[in-house]
Amino acid sequence: MLKTLPLLCLIATPALAQYQPLLPRLYTVTGVAGNDTLNIRENPSANSADIGDLQPGQNIEVLELSDDSAWALVSAMESTGWVSVRYLTLTRKADGTEPDAYSLPSEMSCFGTEPFWSLDLKTGESVSMSEMASGSTAPQHYQILGMARPINVGPDYFGFMAGPYSGIIRREYCDDGMSDNQYGWSLNLLFPRAGGVAMLSGCCSAVRP
């Protein structure tokens, strides 16, 4: 089930408050000792059950904040849980600059089920598409022919064309239907098939800012 992600202003916690980005967005685990980990909690509370751990320096996509802005909802290790925002810092691009919150991440990983497929997107450059139903898992590579933003809605939609594929990526919650994971982006992919047009739907997450 999909639902629109809130456009959140981050206002109360030191590590995130200075950026005020749209979510989801990629953050890095910081302030954790090299021999320690950052706990993922079942609920936004230090007393909640520990359901996983993040390594120092690990990148993770923040989906939303708790009501008090002290906890961030993240998706990792087949589940979705909460981590303390004091240990998260916005992931910078390779040149050290802050990524544009109103643009797509530079690299995204998308997938869907029944049939199983996966797509790796390098924004403005290329896509690599693997569709299990085709009988081969070898990815097919296509150059991006063009990308677009809607002229009549807000910053939550992005379109692209690459080879036979036309895709619409939307900033919204996406459930893979197979695990407890939630993702911050959805993808609808259109392409020709058997004399007509077919569509695949799935979820995406950021790989790089």
N, C-alpha and C positions, 0 to 999 in steps of 0.2 A: 504494500500500500504506500502511495506517495502522498506527502503533504508538504506545503510550501514552508521553507525554512524562514524563520524570522530574520529580519535585518537588524542585527544587534549592535548597539553602541556599548563598548566595554568601558565601564566608568569607575570601577571601584578597586581594582587590584593592580599593584605596581607593574607586574610583568606584561600584562595585556592592556592596561588602561591607556597607555600612551599612544596606541595605534588606532583605536576605534574602527576596526575593519568590518566589512561584511563577512559573514560566515557561510560556509566552511572556509577555513584557511589553514595553511600548513605552519606548524610550530615545532620548535626543537626543545628537547628536554635539557635544561640547564640547571646549575646550582646543586646537582646531585653528585656525590663523591664517586670516583671511578670504580670503587669496589661495592657500590650500592646501586639500588634501582628505585624507580618511582612507582609506587603502588597504584594500580587501577582499582577503584572501589566500585562496589555494586550500586551504591547510592552516593549522593554528594555529601559525604560525612566521613571524618577520620575514624569513626567507630564502625563504619560499614565493612562488610566482608571484602577481603582482598581477592580479586578475581584474575589478576594478572600483573605484569610488571613491564615497565619501559626502561630501556638502557640509557645511560647518560649519552647525550649527543644524538639520540634517535629522533627522527622526524615523525610527527603524528598530526593528523588532520583534526582540528577542533570543529565540532558540529554545532554546539550551542553552549551557553553558560547557565549555571544555576541561578536561581532568583537573587542570591546575594553576590553573584559574580565571583565567588571564591573557588568554584569548581568548573571544570571544562569537560563536556561529554566528548569522548573519543571512541573510535572503533578500532579494535585490535584483537588478534588471537581468537577469532571466531565469536567474539562477543563485543558488546558495547558497554562502557563503564565511565567512571568519573575520575579525574586526576586533579590535584591541586594546581591552580593556575600560577602560583608563585614560582613554580619550577618550569614554566613554559615561556619561551621567547620566540617572537616571530621569526620564521626561517627566512633568511636573506638570499638573494640571488647570488650566483657565482661571483659577480663583480662587487658584491657587498651592498648593493642598493636594495631598497625595500620594494617588493613586488607590488604591482598595481592591484588593489583590492577589487576593482571593477572589471578586471580582465580574467580570462581563464588562466589557470596555472600553466606553466610552460610545458609540463609533461603530465599526462593523466593515464590511468589504467582503468579500463572499463570491461565489464563482462556481463553475461546473461546465461540463463538456464532454459532447458527444454525448448529448443536445442541449446547445448552448451556452445558458447562462443566467447571470444575475448578480442579486445581492440586496444592497442597502445597508441596514444595520440601525442604527437609533438606539435604543439599549437603553432599554426602558420607554416609548418614544414611537411609533415608526413603522418600517415596512419599505417599500422601493421595489424591486419585482420586475420584471425583464425576462427574458422567455423567448423565444429566437429562433424556436423551433418554432411559436410562436403566430402567426407571420407579421408581427409588429410588434416593433420594438426599443424602442418608447416604454414607459418604466417605469410600472407600476401601483402606486399608493400606498395603503397600508393602515395604520390605526392599530393599535398593539399592544393586544390585548384582555386580555392577561395574560402574566405571566412566572412561572416556577417553578424551584425547585431541588429535586433529589431528596431524599427523606427517608431513603433507605436506602443511599446511597453517598457518596463524598467530594466534594471541591469541583471536580470535573472536568466536570460536566454542567450544562447550562442549557437550559430549555425556554421556548418562546414560542408564542403564537397571535396571528395577524394576518390578518384577512379570511379567505380560504379556506385559509390556510397554517398548518400546525403544524410547528415546527422544533425539533430537538434539536442544540445546539451542544456539542461536546466538546473539551476541552483535550487534543490529541494531534497527532502528526505527520500531515500530509496531503500527498500527492503529486498534482499536477494531471494527471499522465499525459502531459503534452505538453512539458515543459521540465525543466531541472535544478533548478527551484525546489522548496523545501519550505516548508510553512506550519505554523503552530502550533495551528490549530483546524480541526475538521471540522464539516460541517453536513449533517444529513439532514432533508429537507423533504418533508412529506406534504401532499397536497391532492386534492380530488375530480377525477376525470377519466373521462369516458365511462361513467358509471354505476358506477364503482368508485373505487378509491383508487390514486394514483400516487405515486412517491417519486423525488426527485432527491437526489443526493449530491455534495458538493463541498468546497472548502477556503475558509478565511476568514483574514483578517489584521486587526489593529487599525489603525484610522485615527486615533483619538484615545483618550487614556487614560480 
